[in-house]
Amino acid sequence: MSIYQYMKEVLMNPISGYYMKHEVFGVKGDFITSPEISQMFGELIGIWFVYQWQNLGKPKDVRIVEFGPGRGTLLDDMIRALQNFHECYNSISGIHLIEASPRLREVQREKLNPYIIKNNENREKNDLQESLTNTTYTVNAKKQAIQAGLNFYWHDAFEDVPDGWSMIIAHEFFDALPVYWFELTEKGWSELMIDIDETDQSPYHFRVIISPKRTPSLFILRTHLNNYNNNGNENLYKIGDRIEIAPDAWRVANQIAKSVNKNCGSSLIIDYGKNFVQGNTLRAIKQHKFVDLISRPGEADLSADVNFKLLNDACKGLVDTFGPITQAHFLHSMGISFRLKMLLEKTPPSRHQDLILSYKRLIDPIGMGNVYQVLAITPKSTPNPPAGGFQ
C-alpha cells in the first residue's frame, strides 16, 4: 500500500487506529504539545483572536472553529482569556470542534466538564456518543457581566461546520495528515510503498520499497513539479532524492481560505515544518522517543513536517496570508514575557521554576521556538496586518 494509505490506516482506522484508542498527549502519552506545556500559549491565541475581532469590525455573530482539539486544553485556555473581553466573548455564537475520534471527543468533553451547567450534567451514559456528535453543550461563563454560556458542536469534517464569521485555529493538525513519498530513480520518479516482509531478517515484517510499476499517485508528484520546480525540471534533483507531498494539507488549507473569503474571519495555523517541500520527514514517536516507522503500527504516532509553501499556495487569490513566522517571534510579539511576569507575581514561589521552564521551552530558539511556524490567514485587503509580528 502507499505511504499515504498506511499512515491513514495507522492513525485513523476505526478499530485499531492510533488516535482511536490511545492516551496520546502529555507525560503519560507519546508527546507534549505547546498548550500542554503552558497556559500562556492558549491564552495568547485567545488574545490574538480578540485583536482580529476588533480589527475586522467587531462582528456580532462569531464562530470559533478548532481542527484536532486534542484534550481540549488549548480551547480551555482560550475561553478563559476571552472571558476578560466581555464584548468579544458575548459575540460568540458557537464553538465548533473538528474531531473524528470518538475517544478524543470524550476526553474533550471531560476537559470542558467544569464549565458545563448542571442541566447538562445528568445525561444518560448511553446518550453520550449521540450528544458528542449532535447536541450543543452550554458552558458556564461564571460572570454575570458576560453571556451565560457557549454552544459547543462536534463535527467529523470542516464541511459540516455551518457558514458564518469564523475564527479558525489549527494547531498541530496538518502534521498528522497523510503524505506520499516519491523517489528519483534511474528510471525516473517512482512512488515508495509499504510491503510485507516475511524473511527471517525482518524484525517487523514490513518494509518500504520502490513501487515496481507506475502508480496513479505520480500525478500528484507531476502537479507539484510543474507548480514549483521550473515547469517540471527534474535536473533540480539527483538519483535518490525524495519528495514528500500531503495533498490533504492543500485541500484543508483551501477550505479554510474559501471560508474566510466567503464569511470573513481569520485563521491561525501553527505547526512544525518549513516553507518549502522536504523529502523524508515522516517519523514515528512512542513514549516521547523516535521509533522505526513500521515497527509499531497503531501503537506509535506518525507525523510529517508541514510544507507551508503548499498551504500558502492553497490560499492564493482567495485571502491574504502572513508568514510563516517562528513561534518564538509570534509569542514574543503577543506579549508572552509580560504574561509570564504577571503569573510570577500572582503565584507562589513554588510554581515559579515550572512557569519559567515552560516559557523557555515554548520560545527556545534551538527547539520549539524556531521549529514551530505560524501562518495567519485574513480576508483580502484587510486594512491592518494581524497581530503577532506579521508584516
C-alpha positions as CSV (number, residue, x, y, z in Angstrom):
1,M,0.0,0.0,0.0
2,S,1.0,3.6,-0.4
3,I,2.7,5.5,2.5
4,Y,-0.4,7.7,2.3
5,Q,-2.8,4.8,2.9
6,Y,-0.5,3.3,5.6
7,M,-0.4,6.5,7.5
8,K,-4.2,7.0,7.2
9,E,-4.9,3.4,8.5
10,V,-2.3,3.5,11.3
11,L,-3.7,6.8,12.7
12,M,-7.5,6.7,12.0
13,N,-8.6,3.1,11.5
14,P,-11.9,3.0,13.4
15,I,-10.9,-0.2,15.3
16,S,-7.1,-0.1,15.7
17,G,-6.1,3.5,14.7
18,Y,-3.6,5.3,17.0
19,Y,-5.9,8.2,17.7
20,M,-8.9,6.0,18.3
21,K,-7.6,4.1,21.3
22,H,-4.6,5.7,22.9
23,E,-3.9,8.4,25.5
24,V,-1.6,10.2,23.1
25,F,-1.0,13.6,24.8
26,G,1.0,14.6,27.9
27,V,3.6,12.9,30.0
28,K,1.7,9.7,30.1
29,G,1.2,9.7,26.3
30,D,3.7,9.9,23.5
31,F,4.2,13.6,23.0
32,I,3.5,17.0,24.6
33,T,2.1,19.9,22.7
34,S,2.5,23.7,23.4
35,P,-0.9,24.1,25.1
36,E,0.0,21.2,27.4
37,I,3.3,22.9,28.3
38,S,1.9,26.2,29.4
39,Q,-1.4,28.0,29.8
40,M,0.2,31.1,28.3
41,F,0.1,29.6,24.8
42,G,-3.6,29.2,24.7
43,E,-4.2,32.5,26.4
44,L,-2.2,34.4,23.8
45,I,-4.1,32.6,21.0
46,G,-7.3,33.9,22.6
47,I,-5.8,37.4,22.7
48,W,-4.9,37.1,19.0
49,F,-8.5,36.4,18.2
50,V,-9.6,39.4,20.2
51,Y,-7.3,41.6,18.2
52,Q,-8.6,40.2,14.9
53,W,-12.2,40.6,16.0
54,Q,-11.6,44.3,16.7
55,N,-9.5,44.7,13.5
56,L,-12.4,43.3,11.4
57,G,-15.2,45.4,12.8
58,K,-16.4,43.7,15.9
59,P,-18.9,41.4,14.3
60,K,-21.9,40.2,16.5
61,D,-22.1,36.6,15.4
62,V,-18.8,34.7,15.7
63,R,-17.9,31.1,15.5
64,I,-14.6,29.6,16.9
65,V,-13.5,26.5,15.0
66,E,-10.7,24.3,16.1
67,F,-9.2,21.5,14.0
68,G,-8.0,18.5,16.1
69,P,-8.7,19.9,19.6
70,G,-6.6,17.2,21.3
71,R,-7.6,17.1,25.0
72,G,-9.3,20.5,24.8
73,T,-6.5,22.3,26.7
74,L,-6.0,25.0,24.0
75,L,-9.7,25.8,23.9
76,D,-10.0,25.8,27.7
77,D,-7.2,28.4,28.0
78,M,-8.6,30.5,25.1
79,I,-12.0,30.6,26.7
80,R,-10.6,31.8,30.0
81,A,-8.7,34.6,28.2
82,L,-11.7,35.6,26.1
83,Q,-13.9,35.9,29.2
84,N,-11.9,39.0,30.1
85,F,-13.1,40.8,26.9
86,H,-16.9,40.8,27.5
87,E,-18.0,42.4,24.2
88,C,-15.9,39.9,22.2
89,Y,-16.9,36.9,24.3
90,N,-20.6,37.8,24.0
91,S,-20.3,37.8,20.2
92,I,-19.5,34.1,20.2
93,S,-22.5,32.1,18.9
94,G,-20.8,28.7,19.0
95,I,-17.6,26.7,19.2
96,H,-17.1,24.0,16.6
97,L,-14.6,21.2,17.1
98,I,-13.4,19.1,14.2
99,E,-12.7,15.7,15.7
100,A,-13.0,12.3,14.1
101,S,-12.0,10.2,17.1
102,P,-14.9,9.3,19.5
103,R,-12.4,8.6,22.2
104,L,-10.9,12.1,22.0
105,R,-14.4,13.6,21.9
106,E,-15.0,12.1,25.3
107,V,-11.6,13.5,26.5
108,Q,-12.5,16.9,25.3
109,R,-15.9,16.8,26.9
110,E,-14.3,15.8,30.2
111,K,-11.8,18.7,30.0
112,L,-14.7,21.1,29.4
113,N,-16.9,19.5,32.1
114,P,-16.2,22.1,34.8
115,Y,-17.8,24.7,32.6
116,I,-20.9,22.7,31.7
117,I,-24.0,23.9,33.6
118,K,-25.9,21.5,35.8
119,N,-28.9,20.9,33.5
120,N,-26.5,19.2,31.0
121,E,-24.6,17.2,33.6
122,N,-27.3,14.5,34.1
123,R,-27.2,13.0,30.7
124,E,-27.6,9.2,30.5
125,K,-24.4,7.4,29.8
126,N,-25.7,5.7,26.7
127,D,-26.6,9.1,25.2
128,L,-23.0,10.4,25.4
129,Q,-21.9,9.4,21.9
130,E,-25.0,11.0,20.3
131,S,-24.6,14.1,22.4
132,L,-20.9,14.5,21.4
133,T,-21.9,14.4,17.8
134,N,-25.2,16.2,17.5
135,T,-26.1,18.1,20.7
136,T,-24.9,21.5,22.0
137,Y,-23.4,22.0,25.4
138,T,-23.7,25.2,27.4
139,V,-20.6,26.4,29.2
140,N,-21.0,28.3,32.4
141,A,-19.3,31.7,31.9
142,K,-19.1,32.2,35.7
143,K,-19.5,36.0,35.3
144,Q,-22.7,38.0,35.4
145,A,-21.3,40.6,33.0
146,I,-21.0,38.1,30.1
147,Q,-23.4,35.7,28.4
148,A,-24.4,32.7,30.5
149,G,-22.9,30.1,28.2
150,L,-21.5,29.0,24.8
151,N,-22.8,26.3,22.5
152,F,-20.4,23.5,21.6
153,Y,-20.6,21.4,18.5
154,W,-18.6,18.4,17.4
155,H,-18.1,17.6,13.7
156,D,-16.3,14.9,11.6
157,A,-15.1,17.4,9.0
158,F,-14.9,21.1,8.3
159,E,-17.6,20.7,5.6
160,D,-20.1,20.1,8.4
161,V,-19.5,23.5,10.1
162,P,-22.2,26.0,9.2
163,D,-21.3,29.1,7.3
164,G,-20.6,32.2,9.3
165,W,-17.9,34.7,10.5
166,S,-15.3,32.3,12.0
167,M,-12.0,32.3,13.9
168,I,-10.3,29.1,12.9
169,I,-7.3,27.5,14.7
170,A,-5.3,24.5,13.5
171,H,-2.6,23.7,16.0
172,E,-0.5,20.5,15.2
173,F,-3.2,19.3,12.9
174,F,-1.6,19.4,9.5
175,D,1.4,17.4,10.6
176,A,-0.9,14.4,11.1
177,L,-2.3,14.5,7.6
178,P,-1.0,11.5,5.4
179,V,1.8,12.0,2.9
180,Y,3.0,10.4,-0.3
181,W,6.7,9.6,-0.8
182,F,8.4,9.7,-4.2
183,E,12.0,8.9,-5.1
184,L,14.0,9.7,-8.2
185,T,15.5,6.5,-9.6
186,E,17.5,5.7,-12.7
187,K,14.1,5.0,-14.4
188,G,12.6,8.3,-13.3
189,W,10.3,9.2,-10.4
190,S,8.7,6.3,-8.5
191,E,6.4,6.0,-5.5
192,L,7.6,4.5,-2.3
193,M,5.2,1.8,-0.8
194,I,4.8,-0.3,2.3
195,D,5.2,-4.0,1.6
196,I,5.0,-7.3,3.6
197,D,8.4,-8.7,4.5
198,E,8.3,-12.4,5.6
199,T,12.0,-13.0,5.7
200,D,13.8,-14.1,8.9
201,Q,15.9,-11.0,8.7
202,S,12.9,-8.7,9.2
203,P,12.1,-7.7,12.8
204,Y,8.8,-6.0,11.8
205,H,7.6,-8.0,8.8
206,F,7.0,-4.7,6.9
207,R,9.4,-2.9,4.6
208,V,9.5,0.3,2.5
209,I,10.0,-0.5,-1.2
210,I,10.1,1.4,-4.5
211,S,7.0,0.5,-6.5
212,P,7.8,-1.9,-9.3
213,K,5.3,-0.2,-11.6
214,R,3.9,3.3,-12.2
215,T,1.1,4.4,-9.7
216,P,-1.7,6.8,-10.1
217,S,-0.3,8.9,-7.4
218,L,2.5,10.0,-9.7
219,F,0.0,12.6,-11.0
220,I,0.3,14.4,-7.6
221,L,4.0,14.5,-8.0
222,R,3.9,15.8,-11.5
223,T,1.5,18.5,-10.5
224,H,3.9,19.5,-7.7
225,L,6.9,19.6,-10.1
226,N,5.0,21.7,-12.6
227,N,3.9,24.2,-10.0
228,Y,7.2,24.6,-8.0
229,N,10.1,23.4,-10.0
230,N,10.5,25.4,-13.2
231,N,7.8,23.5,-15.1
232,G,8.9,20.1,-14.1
233,N,12.7,20.5,-14.5
234,E,14.0,17.2,-13.0
235,N,17.6,18.4,-13.2
236,L,17.0,20.1,-9.9
237,Y,17.1,16.6,-8.3
238,K,19.6,13.7,-8.3
239,I,19.2,10.0,-8.1
240,G,18.0,9.0,-4.6
241,D,16.3,12.3,-3.8
242,R,12.8,12.1,-2.3
243,I,9.8,14.4,-2.3
244,E,7.1,14.2,0.4
245,I,3.6,15.6,-0.5
246,A,0.5,15.9,1.6
247,P,-2.5,16.5,-0.8
248,D,-4.9,16.7,2.1
249,A,-3.0,19.7,3.5
250,W,-3.6,21.6,0.4
251,R,-7.3,20.7,0.4
252,V,-7.9,21.7,4.1
253,A,-6.0,25.0,3.7
254,N,-8.0,25.7,0.6
255,Q,-11.2,25.0,2.6
256,I,-10.2,27.4,5.3
257,A,-9.3,30.1,2.7
258,K,-12.6,29.7,1.0
259,S,-14.4,30.0,4.3
260,V,-12.6,33.2,5.2
261,N,-13.1,34.6,1.7
262,K,-16.9,33.9,1.9
263,N,-17.7,34.5,5.5
264,C,-14.9,36.8,6.7
265,G,-13.0,35.9,9.9
266,S,-9.4,34.8,10.4
267,S,-7.3,31.7,10.9
268,L,-4.1,30.7,12.6
269,I,-2.1,27.6,11.5
270,I,0.6,26.5,13.9
271,D,2.8,23.5,13.3
272,Y,6.3,22.3,12.8
273,G,7.7,22.5,9.2
274,K,9.4,24.6,6.6
275,N,8.3,27.0,3.9
276,F,9.3,24.5,1.1
277,V,8.9,20.9,0.2
278,Q,11.0,18.3,2.0
279,G,11.9,14.8,1.1
280,N,11.9,12.5,4.1
281,T,10.4,13.9,7.4
282,L,7.8,11.2,8.3
283,R,8.6,9.8,11.7
284,A,7.1,7.6,14.4
285,I,7.1,8.6,18.1
286,K,6.4,6.3,21.0
287,Q,6.7,7.4,24.7
288,H,8.5,10.6,23.7
289,K,11.1,8.7,21.6
290,F,11.6,8.1,17.9
291,V,10.9,4.6,16.8
292,D,11.1,2.8,13.5
293,L,8.4,4.0,11.1
294,I,7.0,0.5,10.5
295,S,7.8,-1.1,13.9
296,R,4.6,-0.3,15.9
297,P,1.6,0.3,13.5
298,G,-1.2,1.7,15.5
299,E,0.9,1.9,18.7
300,A,3.1,5.0,17.7
301,D,2.2,8.4,16.5
302,L,3.1,9.2,12.8
303,S,3.6,12.8,11.7
304,A,5.5,14.7,9.0
305,D,6.8,18.3,8.7
306,V,4.3,20.7,7.2
307,N,5.1,22.4,3.8
308,F,3.9,26.0,4.5
309,K,4.6,26.9,0.9
310,L,1.9,24.4,-0.1
311,L,-0.5,26.0,2.4
312,N,0.2,29.5,1.1
313,D,-0.3,28.2,-2.4
314,A,-3.7,26.7,-1.5
315,C,-4.8,30.2,-0.3
316,K,-3.7,32.2,-3.3
317,G,-6.4,34.5,-4.8
318,L,-8.8,33.9,-2.0
319,V,-7.3,35.6,1.1
320,D,-4.3,37.4,2.4
321,T,-1.7,35.2,4.1
322,F,1.1,36.3,6.5
323,G,4.1,34.2,7.4
324,P,5.1,31.7,8.3
325,I,7.0,33.3,11.2
326,T,8.6,31.4,14.1
327,Q,6.6,30.5,17.2
328,A,9.1,32.4,19.3
329,H,8.6,35.6,17.2
330,F,4.8,35.3,17.4
331,L,4.7,34.6,21.2
332,H,7.1,37.4,22.0
333,S,5.1,39.8,19.8
334,M,1.9,38.8,21.6
335,G,3.5,39.6,25.0
336,I,4.4,36.2,26.5
337,S,7.2,37.9,28.5
338,F,4.6,40.3,30.0
339,R,2.2,37.4,30.7
340,L,5.0,35.4,32.4
341,K,5.7,38.4,34.7
342,M,2.0,38.6,35.7
343,L,1.9,34.9,36.5
344,L,5.0,35.1,38.6
345,E,3.6,38.0,40.6
346,K,0.3,36.1,41.2
347,T,1.6,32.6,42.0
348,P,3.6,31.2,45.0
349,P,7.3,30.9,44.6
350,S,7.0,27.1,44.5
351,R,5.5,27.4,41.0
352,H,8.0,29.9,39.6
353,Q,10.5,27.4,38.3
354,D,7.9,25.5,36.3
355,L,6.5,28.7,34.8
356,I,9.9,29.9,33.7
357,L,10.9,26.5,32.3
358,S,7.7,26.2,30.3
359,Y,8.2,29.7,29.0
360,K,11.7,28.9,27.9
361,R,10.5,25.7,26.2
362,L,8.0,27.5,24.1
363,I,10.4,30.1,22.8
364,D,13.7,28.1,22.8
365,P,15.5,29.2,19.5
366,I,17.0,25.7,19.1
367,G,13.8,23.9,19.9
368,M,10.1,24.7,19.7
369,G,10.6,28.4,19.3
370,N,12.1,28.1,15.8
371,V,10.9,24.6,14.8
372,Y,7.2,25.6,15.0
373,Q,5.9,28.1,12.4
374,V,2.8,30.3,12.5
375,L,0.7,31.2,9.4
376,A,-2.1,33.8,9.6
377,I,-5.0,33.9,7.1
378,T,-7.2,37.0,6.8
379,P,-9.7,38.4,4.3
380,K,-8.3,40.1,1.2
381,S,-7.2,43.7,1.6
382,T,-7.7,43.8,5.4
383,P,-6.7,47.4,6.5
384,N,-4.1,46.3,9.0
385,P,-1.8,43.2,9.3
386,P,-2.8,40.7,12.0
387,A,-1.2,41.0,15.5
388,G,1.7,38.7,16.4
389,G,4.6,40.3,14.5
390,F,3.3,39.6,11.0
391,Q,4.2,42.0,8.2
